[in-house]
Amino acid sequence: MPTLETTAGRLSWFDNGVADAGAPTLLLLHSSGASHRQWRQLVGQLGQSWRILAPDLFGYRDAPMPEAAPSARRSIVQDEMDLLGALLQQVDGPVHVVGHSYGGAIGIELALLHPERIAALAVYEPVMFALLRDSQQQAAWSEIAQVAQRLVDLVAAGNLRAAASHFIGYWTAPGGFEAMPEAMQETVAAGMPKVADEFREVLRRRDAPPDFSRLTMPVLLLCGSDTTIAARGVVAELRRLLPAPRFVEVAGGRHMAPLQQPDLVNPLLVDFLDIATQVARRGLRWAG
């Protein structure tokens, strides 16, 4: 995998090696606790018609956490922006972005920071939980705030396996962590300090609300019908705030559907990417 030293830390990413100058570029952003490998099936389905870049976000697989202590950093999300900004500099022209969960939140943040570089954006249940703070969805806010606080407390106590069990159990089903192979349990548990950082950041109240009006590119919002109240609440807020999102509820989909139920999600992503490339090539205006 290619690597690059950035101001934020080491960037490591998968590149499918397509060198055709006419091929559009796709950036794939994985969820918490995963890595670029979560997109293997989608990469295979898209074949050689796309140049595909899939980085490991900080703290996962081949991307170590930044050397500075959390108290000395601006925020982990800002570090991720520096990381992905460096990756954008390796690419000519706009890119299409697909993100899941934390990767979806990071994808939206990237589009807010560099809207001129993003051709289209597709996100499955992005965890922008701060949007729930002052919304009408206080049950959703209360649920995720309690889940996050429990995980942060377990990580602070050094009980990473219990934190992992709590995290996986919430997003999948009780016992989901214990059903994993032992080696995978160890990998997931080791990532819990980063997950705690992520939770702290995506729940943090901002000094100013994001300007979602900047996101005029084609946007696809995906939400599973069988997901959590908090994930569903964030998508509802984004449907209200984004200029012209296309929304699809994935029948039978859970929060981890891009990983555990890719046959439900990937066809929707492939169709959207096909439409988005046509919009870009013909200079059409996106209307959702």
C-alpha positions as CSV (number, residue, x, y, z in Angstrom):
1,M,0.0,0.0,0.0
2,P,1.2,3.5,-0.7
3,T,2.2,5.6,2.3
4,L,2.9,9.3,2.8
5,E,4.1,11.3,5.7
6,T,1.8,14.3,6.4
7,T,1.6,17.1,8.9
8,A,-0.9,15.1,10.9
9,G,0.8,11.7,10.7
10,R,1.4,8.8,8.3
11,L,-1.1,8.3,5.5
12,S,-1.6,4.7,4.2
13,W,-4.1,3.9,1.5
14,F,-5.3,1.2,-0.9
15,D,-5.0,2.2,-4.6
16,N,-6.5,-0.1,-7.2
17,G,-4.0,1.1,-9.7
18,V,-6.3,2.3,-12.5
19,A,-4.2,4.7,-14.5
20,D,-6.7,5.7,-17.1
21,A,-6.8,9.6,-17.1
22,G,-10.5,9.4,-18.0
23,A,-11.5,7.2,-15.1
24,P,-13.3,9.1,-12.2
25,T,-11.7,8.9,-8.8
26,L,-13.6,7.3,-5.8
27,L,-12.6,7.8,-2.2
28,L,-13.9,5.2,0.2
29,L,-14.0,6.0,4.0
30,H,-14.5,3.1,6.4
31,S,-16.3,2.9,9.7
32,S,-15.0,2.9,13.3
33,G,-13.1,-0.3,14.2
34,A,-12.6,-1.3,10.5
35,S,-10.1,-0.5,7.8
36,H,-9.9,0.0,4.0
37,R,-10.6,-3.7,3.7
38,Q,-14.3,-3.2,4.5
39,W,-14.8,-2.1,0.9
40,R,-13.3,-5.2,-0.8
41,Q,-16.6,-6.3,-2.3
42,L,-17.5,-2.9,-3.6
43,V,-14.1,-2.5,-5.1
44,G,-14.5,-5.8,-6.9
45,Q,-18.0,-4.8,-8.2
46,L,-16.7,-1.5,-9.6
47,G,-13.9,-3.1,-11.4
48,Q,-11.5,-1.1,-13.5
49,S,-13.9,1.7,-14.4
50,W,-12.9,3.8,-11.4
51,R,-9.6,4.8,-9.8
52,I,-10.3,3.8,-6.2
53,L,-8.5,5.1,-3.1
54,A,-9.3,3.7,0.3
55,P,-7.3,5.1,3.2
56,D,-6.9,3.7,6.7
57,L,-8.2,6.4,9.1
58,F,-6.0,7.1,12.2
59,G,-5.7,4.3,14.6
60,Y,-6.7,1.5,12.3
61,R,-4.6,-1.2,10.5
62,D,-1.7,0.7,8.8
63,A,-2.4,4.2,10.2
64,P,-1.0,4.9,13.6
65,M,-2.5,7.5,15.8
66,P,-0.9,11.0,15.7
67,E,2.1,11.2,18.0
68,A,0.8,14.2,19.9
69,A,-1.3,13.5,22.9
70,P,-5.1,14.2,22.5
71,S,-4.8,17.3,24.8
72,A,-2.2,18.7,22.4
73,R,-4.2,18.1,19.2
74,R,-6.9,20.4,17.8
75,S,-9.2,17.4,17.4
76,I,-9.0,13.9,15.9
77,V,-11.4,15.0,13.1
78,Q,-9.2,18.0,12.2
79,D,-6.3,15.5,12.0
80,E,-8.3,13.3,9.7
81,M,-9.0,16.3,7.5
82,D,-5.3,17.0,7.3
83,L,-4.7,13.3,6.4
84,L,-7.4,13.3,3.7
85,G,-6.4,16.7,2.4
86,A,-2.9,15.3,1.7
87,L,-4.6,12.4,-0.2
88,L,-6.6,14.9,-2.3
89,Q,-3.4,16.5,-3.3
90,Q,-2.3,13.2,-4.9
91,V,-5.3,13.4,-7.2
92,D,-6.2,15.6,-10.2
93,G,-9.7,16.9,-10.4
94,P,-12.8,16.2,-8.2
95,V,-13.4,13.0,-6.4
96,H,-16.5,11.0,-5.5
97,V,-16.7,10.1,-1.8
98,V,-18.4,7.1,-0.1
99,G,-18.4,6.8,3.7
100,H,-20.0,4.6,6.3
101,S,-20.7,5.6,10.0
102,Y,-17.6,7.5,11.2
103,G,-16.3,7.4,7.7
104,G,-19.6,9.0,6.5
105,A,-19.2,11.8,9.1
106,I,-15.6,12.3,7.9
107,G,-16.8,12.4,4.3
108,I,-19.3,15.1,5.1
109,E,-16.6,17.1,7.0
110,L,-14.3,16.7,4.0
111,A,-17.0,18.0,1.6
112,L,-17.7,21.0,3.9
113,L,-14.0,21.8,3.9
114,H,-13.3,21.2,0.2
115,P,-16.7,21.4,-1.6
116,E,-15.0,22.3,-4.9
117,R,-13.1,19.0,-4.8
118,I,-16.0,16.7,-4.2
119,A,-18.0,15.6,-7.3
120,A,-20.5,13.5,-5.3
121,L,-21.1,12.2,-1.8
122,A,-22.8,9.0,-0.6
123,V,-23.0,8.3,3.1
124,Y,-24.5,5.4,5.1
125,E,-25.7,6.5,8.5
126,P,-23.0,9.1,9.2
127,V,-22.5,9.5,12.9
128,M,-22.8,13.3,13.2
129,F,-24.5,13.0,16.6
130,A,-23.9,16.6,17.6
131,L,-26.8,17.4,15.2
132,L,-29.1,15.7,17.7
133,R,-28.1,18.0,20.7
134,D,-30.6,20.8,20.0
135,S,-33.0,18.9,17.7
136,Q,-36.5,17.7,18.5
137,Q,-35.0,14.2,18.8
138,Q,-34.0,14.2,22.4
139,A,-34.7,10.4,22.9
140,A,-32.1,9.8,20.2
141,W,-29.6,12.2,21.7
142,S,-30.0,10.7,25.2
143,E,-29.5,7.2,23.9
144,I,-26.3,7.9,22.1
145,A,-24.9,10.1,24.8
146,Q,-25.3,7.3,27.3
147,V,-23.7,4.8,24.9
148,A,-20.8,7.0,24.3
149,Q,-20.2,7.9,28.0
150,R,-20.2,4.2,29.0
151,L,-17.6,3.4,26.3
152,V,-15.4,6.4,27.3
153,D,-15.6,5.3,30.9
154,L,-14.6,1.7,30.1
155,V,-11.7,2.9,28.0
156,A,-10.5,5.3,30.8
157,A,-10.6,2.3,33.2
158,G,-8.4,0.3,30.8
159,N,-11.2,-2.3,30.2
160,L,-10.9,-2.4,26.4
161,R,-12.6,-5.8,25.9
162,A,-15.6,-4.6,27.9
163,A,-15.6,-1.4,25.8
164,A,-15.5,-3.4,22.6
165,S,-18.3,-5.7,23.8
166,H,-20.4,-2.6,24.6
167,F,-19.7,-0.9,21.3
168,I,-20.2,-3.9,19.0
169,G,-23.3,-5.0,21.0
170,Y,-24.9,-1.6,20.5
171,W,-24.3,-1.4,16.8
172,T,-25.0,-5.1,16.0
173,A,-26.5,-7.2,18.8
174,P,-25.7,-8.3,22.3
175,G,-23.0,-11.0,22.1
176,G,-21.7,-9.8,18.8
177,F,-18.2,-9.1,20.0
178,E,-18.0,-12.5,21.8
179,A,-19.0,-14.2,18.6
180,M,-16.0,-12.9,16.7
181,P,-12.9,-15.0,16.3
182,E,-10.4,-14.3,19.1
183,A,-7.9,-12.5,16.8
184,M,-10.6,-10.1,15.6
185,Q,-11.7,-9.5,19.2
186,E,-8.1,-8.4,20.0
187,T,-8.0,-6.1,17.0
188,V,-11.3,-4.5,17.8
189,A,-10.5,-4.1,21.5
190,A,-7.2,-2.4,20.6
191,G,-9.0,0.2,18.6
192,M,-11.3,1.3,21.4
193,P,-9.2,4.3,22.6
194,K,-9.6,5.7,19.0
195,V,-13.3,5.0,19.1
196,A,-13.6,6.9,22.4
197,D,-11.8,9.8,20.7
198,E,-14.3,9.6,17.8
199,F,-17.3,9.6,20.1
200,R,-16.0,12.6,22.0
201,E,-15.6,14.5,18.8
202,V,-18.8,13.7,17.0
203,L,-20.9,14.6,20.1
204,R,-19.0,17.8,20.8
205,R,-21.0,21.1,20.5
206,R,-19.5,23.2,17.8
207,D,-18.7,26.9,18.0
208,A,-20.8,27.4,14.8
209,P,-23.1,25.0,13.0
210,P,-21.9,23.5,9.7
211,D,-22.9,25.4,6.6
212,F,-24.6,22.5,4.8
213,S,-25.7,24.9,2.0
214,R,-22.2,24.5,0.6
215,L,-23.0,20.8,-0.3
216,T,-24.6,21.3,-3.7
217,M,-23.0,18.3,-5.3
218,P,-25.1,15.1,-5.7
219,V,-25.6,13.6,-2.2
220,L,-27.1,10.2,-1.3
221,L,-28.2,9.5,2.2
222,L,-28.7,5.8,3.1
223,C,-30.3,4.6,6.3
224,G,-31.2,1.0,7.3
225,S,-34.8,0.3,8.3
226,D,-33.5,-1.8,11.3
227,T,-30.9,0.6,12.7
228,T,-30.7,2.5,16.0
229,I,-32.8,5.5,16.9
230,A,-29.7,7.7,17.1
231,A,-28.5,6.8,13.6
232,R,-32.0,7.3,12.2
233,G,-32.2,10.7,13.9
234,V,-29.0,12.0,12.4
235,V,-30.1,11.0,8.9
236,A,-33.4,12.8,9.5
237,E,-31.6,15.9,10.5
238,L,-29.4,15.8,7.4
239,R,-32.4,15.3,5.2
240,R,-33.7,18.6,6.6
241,L,-30.3,20.5,6.4
242,L,-28.8,19.4,3.1
243,P,-29.8,21.3,0.0
244,A,-31.0,18.4,-2.2
245,P,-30.2,15.0,-0.8
246,R,-31.5,11.8,-2.3
247,F,-32.7,9.5,0.5
248,V,-33.0,5.8,0.4
249,E,-34.1,3.6,3.3
250,V,-32.4,0.2,3.0
251,A,-35.0,-2.5,3.8
252,G,-33.7,-4.9,6.4
253,G,-30.5,-2.9,6.8
254,R,-28.7,-2.5,10.1
255,H,-26.0,0.1,11.0
256,M,-23.3,-2.3,9.9
257,A,-24.9,-3.2,6.6
258,P,-22.0,-2.0,4.4
259,L,-19.9,-4.6,6.2
260,Q,-22.4,-7.3,7.1
261,Q,-25.0,-6.9,4.5
262,P,-23.2,-5.5,1.5
263,D,-25.6,-7.0,-1.0
264,L,-28.2,-4.6,0.3
265,V,-26.0,-1.5,0.1
266,N,-23.5,-1.9,-2.8
267,P,-26.1,-1.9,-5.6
268,L,-27.4,1.4,-4.4
269,L,-24.0,2.9,-4.2
270,V,-23.1,1.6,-7.7
271,D,-26.3,3.1,-9.2
272,F,-25.7,6.4,-7.5
273,L,-22.1,6.7,-8.6
274,D,-23.2,6.0,-12.2
275,I,-25.8,8.8,-12.0
276,A,-23.3,11.2,-10.4
277,T,-20.7,10.6,-13.1
278,Q,-23.3,11.5,-15.7
279,V,-24.3,14.6,-13.8
280,A,-20.6,15.7,-13.7
281,R,-19.9,14.9,-17.4
282,R,-22.9,16.6,-18.7
283,G,-22.7,19.6,-16.4
284,L,-26.2,19.0,-15.1
285,R,-27.7,20.6,-12.0
286,W,-28.4,18.1,-9.2
287,A,-32.0,18.2,-7.8
288,G,-32.0,15.1,-5.6
